Amino acid sequence: MDEFKIYTSDISRYLFYITHIDNIPSMLQNGILSHNLIEQENLDYTPIYDREIVSNRKEKMVNGKSLWHFANLYFQPRNPMLYRVTMEKSPDVIAVVAVDKKILDTSNAFITDGNAASEPTKFYPNTNFKIIEKQISRITDLQWWTESNATKRQIMAECLVPERIPPEFIRAIYVSNHELADKIRQSVSSSVSVIPEPSMFFQPVRKIPLTNNLSLVEGDLFFSKMQTLTVSVNCIGIMGKGLASRAKYQFPDVYVYYQDQCKRKTLRMGKPVLYQREGPYHQQIADDPSSLGNRTDTWFLLFATKQHWRDNSDINGIEKGLQWLLDNYERVGIKSLAIPALGCGLGRLRWEDVGPILCKYLSKMDIPVWVYLPAEKQLSNDLLTKEFLLDD
């Protein structure tokens, strides 16, 4: 289940503008306008950016003009800016407007290799797009980013169009859920597609409640809003593939802590280790995270599913670890939990065997728990029911 399965093909065809849903009628009539034109024409406009960000862009110059004189489009909409505004506002009030890539041919347009307001970013005339096209494509294919290797800046590569993008270039509008899509369809032309795409907005593709606290989820565990994120690991200190590999590169401090626990032999089958990491997740992935204020720290639960990385996952060891979790989650302070389908996928265990064991223990926890379904294959719906997973 590739979380980008719906709109991946659209990334190569469109450029994207992030806005408040209240601005859509005006955009379909007047086009997408620069901040300069919005002020000049005194349009009724609902901003999504805070004053500091807007001020920074006003002061940044390109070819003798402020960024305020350009309408900015992103090559990849699922980026640190969209993450920040969905956290600040709500995914339910944000839309991503898809614009035909032919807009790149606009006279005096510019291409950037990252966030236009960021100091290291370079600007290229649109006539030189072919020079950096491969570089931009490589970055926009990423599912996550970090500040340490500059991908956080680079994934926000922009196309800057002078003053106005005519409405006839607008091809589609993406929103976070089906209900919002139905609402917007009532007010837009049938020539513009309105597409619900939860994963673009860092939301689960699907959520299946099993109990008041326990749900099955399709989506990206590392963008979960849960306090504690579970990473399945081995006991010898190697994070080679899967979620563990991503944790290694996206959160290097988690990897250092994990290796230390392996050396100390405190991490073992049947006894997960909780890394009470200081600082919330959004500090690393949101553009200008200071605007999000102080939020709950994000913790990581290192859960051993096998002894050696070469081994298949051990279902008995997983069950012992789940028993430890049930016995200790309150004592160690876990308030909410995101957990993968332990041992499935690379661990070669079957959901048919693991799912009922997971739900048996997790359903007894008096906190919100989201079980993230295996990404390697589509499961039949009869394996995702309360009757199958919680049949006592």
C-alpha positions in Angstrom: 0.0 0.0 0.0 2.0 2.9 -1.3 0.7 6.0 0.5 1.5 8.0 -2.7 -0.5 5.7 -4.9 -3.2 8.2 -5.9 -1.3 11.4 -6.6 2.2 10.3 -7.5 1.5 10.6 -11.2 0.1 14.1 -10.7 3.4 15.3 -9.2 5.0 15.1 -12.7 2.1 16.9 -14.4 1.2 19.7 -12.0 2.6 22.4 -9.8 0.8 23.2 -6.5 -0.4 26.1 -4.5 -1.3 25.8 -0.8 -4.2 27.9 0.3 -7.3 28.2 2.6 -10.5 26.7 1.2 -12.2 30.1 1.6 -10.0 31.4 -1.2 -11.0 28.9 -3.8 -14.0 30.7 -5.4 -11.9 33.9 -5.9 -9.0 31.9 -7.4 -11.3 30.2 -9.9 -12.5 33.6 -10.9 -9.4 35.8 -10.7 -6.6 33.3 -10.7 -3.8 32.8 -8.2 -2.4 36.2 -7.3 0.8 37.4 -5.7 0.6 39.1 -2.3 1.3 42.3 -4.1 -1.8 42.0 -6.3 -4.0 40.8 -3.4 -3.2 44.0 -1.6 -3.5 46.2 -4.7 -6.9 44.9 -5.7 -8.1 44.8 -2.0 -9.4 41.2 -2.4 -11.1 39.4 0.4 -8.4 36.8 1.2 -7.9 34.3 4.0 -4.2 34.0 4.8 -2.6 30.7 6.0 0.9 32.1 6.7 1.9 34.0 9.8 3.2 37.6 9.5 6.9 36.7 10.0 6.9 34.3 7.1 5.1 36.8 4.8 7.6 39.5 5.9 10.6 37.3 5.2 9.3 36.7 1.6 8.6 40.4 1.1 12.2 41.3 1.9 13.7 38.6 -0.3 14.6 39.9 -3.8 14.8 38.1 -7.2 15.8 39.9 -10.3 15.2 43.2 -8.6 11.7 42.3 -7.4 10.4 41.2 -4.0 9.0 37.6 -3.7 5.7 39.4 -3.0 5.4 40.1 -6.7 5.3 36.4 -7.5 2.7 33.7 -7.1 4.6 30.7 -5.7 3.9 27.1 -6.7 5.5 24.0 -5.2 6.8 21.0 -7.2 5.9 18.8 -4.2 2.9 19.9 -2.1 3.5 17.4 0.7 6.3 19.5 2.2 7.3 21.2 5.5 5.1 24.2 4.7 1.9 22.1 4.3 2.8 20.2 7.4 3.0 23.4 9.4 -0.2 24.9 8.2 -2.2 21.7 8.7 -0.8 21.7 12.3 -1.5 25.4 12.9 -5.0 25.5 11.3 -6.5 22.1 10.5 -6.3 19.9 7.4 -10.1 20.5 7.0 -9.5 24.2 6.0 -6.5 23.7 3.7 -6.6 23.0 0.0 -3.8 22.3 -2.5 -4.6 23.7 -6.0 -3.0 21.9 -8.9 -1.8 24.0 -11.8 -0.9 22.9 -15.3 2.8 22.6 -15.7 2.6 24.7 -18.9 2.7 27.7 -16.5 6.5 27.1 -16.4 6.6 28.7 -19.9 5.4 32.1 -18.5 7.7 34.9 -19.4 10.0 36.1 -16.5 9.1 33.1 -14.3 11.8 31.6 -12.0 12.6 28.2 -10.6 14.2 27.6 -7.2 16.1 24.6 -5.9 14.4 25.0 -2.5 12.4 27.2 -0.3 12.6 30.6 -2.0 12.9 32.5 1.3 15.8 30.4 2.5 19.3 31.9 2.2 21.1 28.9 0.4 18.4 28.6 -2.2 19.4 29.3 -5.8 17.2 30.9 -8.5 17.1 30.0 -12.1 15.2 31.6 -15.1 12.5 29.2 -16.2 14.3 28.9 -19.5 17.0 26.9 -17.6 14.5 24.5 -16.0 16.1 21.5 -17.7 19.3 22.2 -15.8 17.8 21.4 -12.5 14.8 19.2 -13.5 16.4 15.9 -12.5 17.6 17.4 -9.1 14.1 18.6 -8.3 12.5 15.3 -9.4 14.8 13.4 -7.1 13.9 15.5 -4.1 10.2 15.6 -4.8 10.1 11.8 -4.8 11.1 11.8 -1.1 8.6 10.6 1.5 10.3 12.5 4.3 13.0 15.1 4.9 15.5 16.4 7.5 17.3 19.6 8.1 20.7 18.0 8.4 21.0 17.0 4.7 19.1 20.0 3.4 16.2 18.0 2.1 13.8 20.0 4.3 14.7 23.1 2.3 15.0 21.3 -1.1 11.6 19.6 -1.0 10.1 23.1 -1.0 11.5 23.9 -4.5 9.2 26.5 -6.1 8.1 28.0 -9.4 7.7 31.7 -9.1 5.2 33.2 -11.6 5.1 37.0 -11.9 2.0 38.5 -10.3 -0.9 36.3 -11.5 -1.6 32.7 -12.6 -4.7 32.8 -14.8 -7.6 30.6 -13.6 -7.6 28.6 -16.9 -4.3 26.9 -15.7 -6.1 25.4 -12.6 -6.7 21.7 -13.1 -7.6 20.2 -9.8 -8.1 20.9 -6.1 -6.9 18.5 -3.4 -8.4 18.3 0.0 -8.0 16.1 3.1 -11.2 14.1 3.1 -14.3 13.0 1.1 -16.7 15.2 3.1 -14.8 18.4 2.3 -14.4 17.3 -1.4 -18.2 16.9 -1.7 -18.7 20.4 -0.1 -16.3 22.1 -2.5 -17.7 20.3 -5.6 -20.9 22.2 -5.1 -19.3 25.5 -5.7 -16.8 24.8 -8.5 -16.9 24.2 -12.2 -17.2 20.6 -13.3 -14.0 21.1 -15.4 -12.0 21.3 -12.2 -11.5 18.0 -10.3 -11.9 18.0 -6.6 -9.9 15.1 -5.2 -9.8 13.8 -1.6 -6.2 12.8 -0.8 -5.7 12.3 2.9 -2.0 11.2 2.6 -1.1 14.5 0.9 -2.2 16.2 4.1 -0.4 13.8 6.5 -3.6 12.1 7.4 -4.3 8.3 7.4 -5.6 7.0 4.1 -8.0 4.8 6.0 -8.9 4.4 9.7 -10.9 1.4 11.0 -12.1 1.7 14.6 -12.2 -1.6 16.5 -12.9 -0.3 20.0 -13.2 3.2 21.5 -9.4 3.3 21.8 -8.0 0.9 19.2 -8.0 1.6 15.5 -6.4 0.1 12.4 -4.7 2.7 10.2 -3.3 2.9 6.6 -0.8 5.6 6.4 2.6 6.9 7.4 3.4 6.0 11.0 6.1 8.6 11.3 3.6 11.4 10.6 1.3 10.1 13.4 0.2 12.6 16.0 0.5 9.9 18.7 2.8 10.6 21.6 4.8 7.4 21.2 5.9 5.9 17.9 6.9 2.2 17.8 9.9 1.1 15.8 10.4 -2.7 15.2 14.1 -3.6 15.6 16.5 -6.5 16.1 18.7 -6.9 19.1 22.2 -6.4 17.6 22.1 -2.7 16.8 21.6 -2.7 13.0 18.8 -0.6 11.5 19.0 -1.8 7.9 15.6 -1.8 6.3 12.0 -0.8 6.8 10.8 1.5 9.6 14.1 1.0 11.5 16.1 2.3 8.5 13.9 5.3 8.2 14.2 6.1 11.9 18.0 5.8 11.6 18.2 8.5 9.0 15.3 10.7 10.0 16.1 10.6 13.7 19.8 10.0 14.2 19.5 10.4 18.0 17.0 7.4 18.0 19.7 5.3 16.3 22.4 6.3 18.8 20.1 5.5 21.7 19.1 2.1 20.1 22.8 1.1 19.6 23.6 2.0 23.2 20.7 -0.1 24.5 21.9 -3.1 22.4 25.4 -2.7 23.7 24.1 -2.6 27.3 21.8 -5.6 26.4 18.9 -3.8 28.0 16.9 -4.2 24.7 15.9 -7.8 24.2 13.1 -10.0 23.0 10.1 -9.6 25.3 11.3 -6.3 26.8 10.9 -3.2 24.6 12.8 0.0 25.5 11.2 3.4 25.7 13.3 6.4 24.4 11.8 9.5 26.1 13.0 11.8 23.5 12.9 15.5 24.3 11.1 17.7 21.8 8.1 17.2 19.6 8.3 15.7 16.1 7.3 18.9 14.4 10.5 20.6 15.4 12.3 18.6 12.7 9.7 18.4 9.9 7.7 21.7 10.0 8.7 24.8 8.2 9.3 27.4 11.0 8.3 25.1 13.8 8.5 28.0 16.4 5.0 29.1 15.2 3.6 25.8 16.5 4.4 26.5 20.1 5.3 23.9 22.8 3.7 20.6 22.0 4.1 17.2 23.6 7.4 15.5 23.3 7.5 12.6 20.8 8.8 9.3 22.3 10.0 6.2 20.5 9.3 2.6 21.7 12.0 0.3 20.4 10.3 -3.1 20.1 12.5 -6.1 19.3 10.8 -8.6 16.9 13.8 -10.7 16.2 17.2 -11.4 17.7 19.4 -11.0 14.6 18.6 -9.0 11.5 18.9 -12.1 9.3 16.3 -14.0 11.3 12.6 -14.1 10.7 10.5 -12.3 13.3 9.6 -14.3 16.4 5.9 -14.3 17.1 6.4 -15.7 20.6 8.9 -13.0 21.4 6.5 -10.4 20.0 3.7 -11.6 22.3 6.0 -11.4 25.3 6.8 -7.8 24.3 3.2 -7.0 24.0 2.5 -8.4 27.5 5.4 -6.2 28.8 3.8 -3.2 27.1 0.4 -3.9 28.6 1.9 -4.3 32.1 4.1 -1.2 31.9 2.6 1.4 29.6 1.0 3.4 32.4 4.1 3.2 34.7 6.4 4.6 32.0 4.0 7.4 30.9 2.8 6.3 27.5 -0.3 8.4 26.7 -1.0 7.3 23.1 0.7 4.8 20.8 1.3 4.3 17.1 2.5 0.7 16.4 3.2 -1.1 13.1 2.1 -4.7 12.3 5.0 -6.1 14.2 6.9 -8.8 12.3 4.8 -8.5 9.1 6.5 -7.6 5.8 10.2 -7.9 6.2 9.8 -10.1 9.3 7.9 -12.6 7.1 5.1 -13.1 9.6 1.5 -13.1 8.4 -1.1 -10.6 9.5 -3.5 -13.4 9.9 -1.3 -14.6 12.8 0.0 -11.3 14.1 -3.1 -9.2 13.9 -5.2 -11.1 16.5 -2.3 -11.2 19.0 -1.6 -7.5 18.6 -5.3 -6.6 19.1 -5.7 -9.0 22.0 -3.2 -7.0 24.1 -3.5 -3.5 22.7 -7.3 -3.5 23.1 -6.8 -3.8 26.9 -4.8 -0.5 27.0 -6.7 2.5 28.3 -5.1 4.9 25.8 -5.5 5.7 22.1 -3.7 3.1 20.0 -3.3 3.1 16.2 -2.1 -0.1 14.6 -0.5 0.7 11.2 -1.3 -2.0 8.7 1.5 -3.7 6.6 2.5 -1.5 3.7 3.8 -4.5 1.6 0.5 -5.8 0.5 -3.3 -5.1 0.5 -5.2 -7.1 3.1 -8.7 -8.4 2.5 -11.4 -6.6 4.5 -12.4 -9.8 6.3 -9.0 -9.8 8.0 -9.6 -6.2 9.4 -12.8 -6.8 11.2 -13.5 -6.8 15.0 -14.9 -10.3 14.6 -11.6 -11.6 13.2 -9.2 -9.7 15.4 -11.0 -9.6 18.7 -12.9 -12.8 18.7 -12.6 -14.1 22.3 
